[in-house]
Amino acid sequence: MLTRPLLCLLFVLAMPAMAQPVLPEVLVTRVDAAGEQVFEVAASGTVKTSPAHVWKVLTDYESMPEFVPDLKKNKVMSRTGNRAIIEQAGVARFLFLTRPIHLVVQATEEPMSAIDISLVTGDMKVYSCRWELTALPDGGTRVAYTGKMVPKFYVPGMLGSNIIRRDIERMMKAVLERLDQAPE
């Protein structure tokens, strides 16, 4: 009689880790610097796929709107060596309000290890971020995202960190899920 519940419990505990949702670690800090609200973000997670595959997905810039929430356009305008100029369009959401965001950024690639993104022009005063890839002993990859941003538009001080944290969590979760689902 006790055997059946024990077998069910063992079955649940033995389910593969792949069935678990991909949950990123996210930290957002608001720093007041020279009268500006600077939002510093850090997010990371691990995937079961190789750094080479992660690199392939992260540098396929024009495919990102297929899986990154609120990113509507990501078009490579030019490419020279390890640098690409990318036009991005998306929306920022706050409760029931949305605000269009348009940026032109430069991506500087360090193959198989990092991508640095810096603002050229757009709806931010400051926007820089970095994707870093670290190979894991099991063949997987640790994916880390860090950045600083200062919007040109009003972001409520008390709620700003929570709004940005939610957006970064959604973005990072979608990226990690895509990396784990996309075939190598």
N, C-alpha and C positions, 0 to 999 in steps of 0.2 A: 504494500500500500504506500509506503514511503518511497519506494523505488521510482515511481513515475515522476513525482515532483523533483527528485534529485536529478533524474535524467534530463528533465526540462531545464533545470537550472544549469547543468553542465553544458547542454546544447547552447543556451544563450551565452554563457561565458566563453564558449569555444568559437563563437562566430568570428569571422575574420575581421581584422581591424579596418579593412576596406569599407565595411558597412557603417563605420562611424562617420559622422559629419566632419568636414574639414573646418576647423575653428582656428582663426588666426589670433595671435596675441596683438593687441592694439593699445597704444598709449598716446594720448594727445595732451599737450601742455600748452597753456596760454602764457606767453611772456610779454610783459609790457616793456617795450624798448623805444626810447625816444618818442613817446606819445603814440606809438603804434602797437596794435595787438598782433603779435607774431604767434602763429600756431605752429608748434613743432610736433611732428607726428613720427611715430615709429610703429611698424607692424611687421610681423613675421609669422611664418608657418613652415611646415615641412610637407613635402610631397614624395611619392614613391618613385618618381621618374628621374631620369638622369639630368645633370646640368645641361648637357647638349640639347635635350628636348625642351627644357625650360627656356633656354636661350632662344631656340627656334620660335616658340610661342610668343615670348616677350618682345622679340624684335620684328614680329609680323604685325607692325603697327596698324595697318589698315584693316586687319581682322578684329581688332580689339572691341569695336562697337557691338560685335556679335555676342559678347559675353560680359562686358563691363557695364554695370548698371549706370544709367544716366549719361553715358558717353554716346553721342549721336554720330560723331564724325571724327576720324583720326586719319588725316591724309598726309602722306609724305610729299612735301612740296619740292624738296631737292635732297640729294645725297652726294657727299664728297668723302671718300674714304670711310672713316669710322664715325662720321658725323651726318646726322639727318636733321632737316628742318621739317617740323610736323605741325600742321594746322589741326587744332582740336576744337570741337564744339560739343557742348553738353548742357546739362541743367543742374542747378543747385536747388535742393528742396528744403523747405522749412514749413512744417505743418502742412497746410493746404496750398501754400504759395510756392511758385517755382520761379527761378531766375535764370535766363540763358547765360551761359559762360562761353566765351570765345578766347582762345589762346593760340599763340604761335610759340613753339618751344624748340629748343635744340637738344637733340639726344646725342650724347657722346658715348660710344660703345667701347668697352674693354672686353673683347670677345671671351665668352664663357664665364665671365666673372662679375661684371658690373655695367650698369647703364646709368649715366648721369643726365638728368633732365634740367635745363635751365630756361627761364623765361626770355623770350625775345620781345614779345609785345602781347597785350591782351587785358583782360578784366581783373588782373591781379597786380598789386604793387610789387610783391615778391612772390616768386614761385620757383622752388628748386626741390628736386627729389633725387633719390638714388635707389636703384634696385641692385641688390647684391645676391649672388648665388654662391652657396657653399656646398661642395660635394660631401655626402655623408658616407660612412663606411658600408652601409647596407645598400648602396647604389642610388639612394634617394638624394634629395636636394633640400637644403634649407634656403628659403626665399625671404629676404629681408627688404623692407621698404622704409626709407626715412625721408623726411622732408621738412621744409619751412614754407609757410605761406602767409601772405597778408593780402586779403581781398581789397579791391578798390571800392567795394560796396559795403554797406553796413551789415555787420554780423552781431547779433545781440551778445554783449559781453558775458553775461551769466550763462547763456545757453550755447554760445559759440563752440566751446570745446566738445559739448555733447553732440551737437549737430555734425561737426567734423568727424568725431569719433565714429558716429553711426555711418557716415558716408565712407570712411576709410575701411571700416569693418565689412560693409557690403562689397566694396571694390575688392578688397583682399580675399574675402571668402569666394567671390566669383572667380578670381584669378586662380586661386589654389584648386578649386573644383575643376576648372578647365584644364589645368595642368595634370591633374590626376585622371581625368577622363579622356583627354585627347590621346590618340594612338601615337606611339613613338615611331 
